[in-house]
Amino acid sequence: MRVLVVGAGAIGGYFGGRMLQAGRDVTFLVRARRAGELAGAGLVIRSPNGDATLKNPPTVQADTIKDAFDVVLLSCKAYDLDEAIPSFAPAVGPQTSIIPMLNGMLHLDALDQRFGRDRVLGGLCAIAVTLNEQREVVQLQPMQSLNFGERDGEKSDRVRAIAQVFSAVDGAAPSENVLRDMWEKWVFLASIAASTSLMRAPVGAIVAAPGGKDFLLGILDECSAVAKAAGYEPGGPCFERVKGLLTAEGSPMTASMFRDIKAGGKVEADHVIGDMIARANAAKIPVPKLRTAYTHLKAYEKMRSSQ
């Protein structure tokens, strides 16, 4: 099975690299600059789960794709999706499965419209990973997961086949309810991104501030109400774990969106927070805390664009 990983940054580089390390047929779709970096230094992974240096990993650029791939693993940021779609479109054939690992749910509509719903699986990942100054992939914590599945919950032959290939990655597994998994991740991500970005502080500092814990739980309640209206009410052990993570005293946890703001980078304001608000509006659910965070993020984007 031929796998095309769109991007060899932090997430794509890690998961694609682990599959390549195990001998899977993986090619990275990259721009010319990244292709040069990989040809020179290789794909370097620094990880508590084991380091790896993969010399001359297979790469391709958008204008040199000749054949369709069996799987396209989409690891770009949500705000780069519109640019990414035409770059990997030549790799999508009648039997190609697209697995997006983007945040939120908005990307599913764009991918369905362009390629057809039957080609687009549900997908999500959880991993703390970044690129360092040497352009090496650095995993910050050992925890990792990559889940995928049919959006109707079917146990299909293609998902079973993909699972065999992805088994090279610790924590990679098919999901029988991938849309619920995606919603649960979105609820957590929107809550922590809105909170830590708005307060410019990690969870522990917010919890220690007067009213901080109530704010964190309030924003979680807002996101949970939107998920419930969509038919995916959070609950069970996973939701209790999320509540624990968002209220842990002394926790250094922040969202990647907060770290992007500190670095002066682009943020997924519209895709993670804005779309949650849009769905709240459609369901007539009040989300005042989310609206405040969204205003903050859009003001940041305005200031960033004017610099």
N, C-alpha and C positions, 0 to 999 in steps of 0.2 A: 504494500500500500504506500503510495506516494503522498507525502505530507508537505504542503507549502505553509510555512510560518510567515505571516505578514509582519515584518519588522524583526530586528535582532537587537532590540533594546533590552530593558530590564526583564519584562515578563516574557516576551517572545524568545529572547536569548536564553533565559533559564529553562523554560519548559522544552523549547526546541532543542536546546543544547543537551539536555538530559536524554531526550529520545535519540539524538544523534550519537551520543556517547554509548548508548546501548545497541548501536548498529541499525537503527531504524532509517528508512529512506526519507530524509528530511532535507528540504531546501529552504533557504531564507530569502524572502523578497525584500531587498534593501535598496537604498539610494547609493549613488556612486561613492560618496564619502565613506559610508559604513562598509561598503564592499572592500574598499582599500584598507580600512582598519582591520577587518577580519582576515584579509589576505596576508597582512603583515604580521600582526601579533597573534592571530587566531582568535577564537571565541573563548575567553577566559571567564571561568566561573569561580568565585570565592564563596564558600558556603560552609556552615557548620555541619552540613550533611556530606561534605567532601568536596574538595577542589577539583577542577578539571580544566585542561587547556586543550582545545580542539583545533588542530592545525588545518588551515584552509577549508573551513566549512563550506559546503556547496551554497552558492548564492546565485541569484538571478535578479535582473532589473526589469522594470515594467515593460520596456520596449523589446525585451529579448525572450519573453515567455512564448513558447512554441506549442506546448501541449497542455491538456487539462490535467489537473491533479485530482486525487481521490478525496483528499481532505484539505480544506483551507482553514488554518487556525489563525484567527484574527485577533491581534493583540494590541492594536493601536489605541490611542486615547479617543474618547468619544468625539472630541472636537476635530479630530483628523479623519473621521469616517468618510465625509464627502470626497476628500482627496484620495483616500485609500481605495474606494470602490472601483474607480476606473483603472487603478494600477494593477489590481489582482483579477479584474473581470476576465481577461483572456485565459486565466487558469481554471475558470469555472465551466465545466461541461455538464452534460445531461445527468451524469451519475455523481457529480461532486457534492460533498457535504461541507457546509460552512459552519464552523463553530466559533461564534463570537465570544470574547471574554471581556467585553466592554461593560462599563458601569451603567446602571439604570436599565430601562426597558425600551427607550426611544429608538435605539438602533435597530430593533427587530422590524419596525415598520419600514425603515429605509432599505434594509436588506431584502425583505419580502417583496417590496415593490420592484427592486432592481433584478433580483434573481429568481423570485418565486418562493412561496412559503415552503414548498416541499424540499428545497435545498438547504434551508436554514434550520439548524438545530438550536436548542437552548444551550447556553454554556455560561460558566462562571469560574473564577479562581479566587483563591485567598493565599496571598504570599506577601511578605515584606521584602522587597528587592529593589535595588537601584543600580544605576551606572555610576562608577566613581570617576575621578578625573582622568584615569588611564583608560576609560571606556571599558572597564571590566564589569561583569555582572556580579553584584555583591548581594548575597542573601543575608538579611539582617537577623532573622530568627529561623529556627529549624522548622517551624510549622509551615505546612503548605498543603494545598488541595487544588484539584482541577476536576470539575464535574461537567457532564454533558449528557444530553438525552433528547429523545423525541418530545416535542412540546405537548403532544397529546398523551404522553405517558406510555406509549407502546414500547414493548421490548422488541425492537426491530433487529433484523440481521445486520444492518449497517452499523448500528450502535454496538452490537457485540463485536463486530470486526474492528471497529475503531478502538474499543476497549482493549483488545489484544495488543494493538500497536502502542497505545498510551500507557499500558501497564509498565512500561519502562520507567515511568515517572512515579515516585512514591506519592501517594495521596490522590492519584488520578483514578477516577471511577465513574461509571455511568450512573445516572440518576433516573428514577422512575417518576419523579415529580419535579422536573427541572425548573418549571416556571415558579413553583412555590419557593424553591431554593433561591432563585434569582430575586424574587420579591423580598425574601427574608434578608438577603445580603443588601438589597437596596435600602430597606428600612434602617438597618444598622449603619450603612455608609452615609445615608443622608443625615441621620441623627448626629453622628460623630463629626462629619464634615461641616455641617451647619454650626454645631456648637464650638468646636475647636477653632474654626476659621473666624467666627464672629468674636469670640472671646480672646483670640490670639494666645491660647494657652492650652496645655495638655489637660486630659480628663481630671487628673488628681488635683490640679490647681483650681479647676472650676468647682469640683466637689467641695474643696476647702473654703470657697468664697461664700459669703452670705447669699442664700437663695440658689446657689449653684446646682445642688443636687436636684432641687425641684425643677430648675430650668432644663436640665438634661432629661429628666423623666418626662417633662412636659413636651419636649420636642420629639421624644420617642413615641409618646401617645399620639401626637399629630400624624407622624408617618405611619404608625400602626393603623390608625383610622382610615387612611387612604388605601392601605393594602387590604383592609377588611372590605371596603367598598368595592374593590376589584375582585373579591372572592378569594383572597389569600390572607386571611387573618393570621397574624403571627401568634404562636403559642407553643407550649411544650418546653422541653429542656433547652432547645436552641434559643428560644426567646428569653428564657430565664438567664441563660449564659450572656446574651446580649445586654440585658439589664445589669448584670453583674459587672461586665466590662465598662459600661457607661457610668457606673457609680463607684468604682473601686478607688478607695482612698490612696493617695500617693501615686496613682498610675501615671506613667510618662506617655501614655498612648495619645497619639494625635492622628488626624486623617492626612492622607497624602495631599489633599487639597490645601490644608494648612501649610504643609511643607512647601508646596508650590508657591503659595503666596509669599512666604518668607524668602524664597529664592527669586521672586519677581517673575515667575513663570505664568503660563496660561493655566486656566482652571476650567473644570467642567461644571460651571455654574448652571447653565441651562439644562444640561443633561441629567445632573444628579438632583439639584434643588428645584430648578425652574419647572421641569416636567412633573415633579411630585406636586408642585403647587397647581399646575394646570389640571392634573387629575383630581386634586382636591376641589378646585373650582367646579369641575364637571359634576362631582358628587355632592356639591354644596356643603363641604366640610370646612370649618374655620381652621386656619393654620397660621395664626399671627406670628408665632416664633419663627417658623420657616420663612415667612414673608420678610421679617426683619433681617434674617441671615441672607436672603437673596438680594435684598437692597444693598447690603454691605458688599456682597460679591460683585454685583454689577457696578457699584461705585469704584471698587478696586479695578475692574476691567477698564472702566472709563479712564481712570488715572494712568493705568499701565499703557493704554493705547496713545495717550497724549505725550508720553515721555520720549 
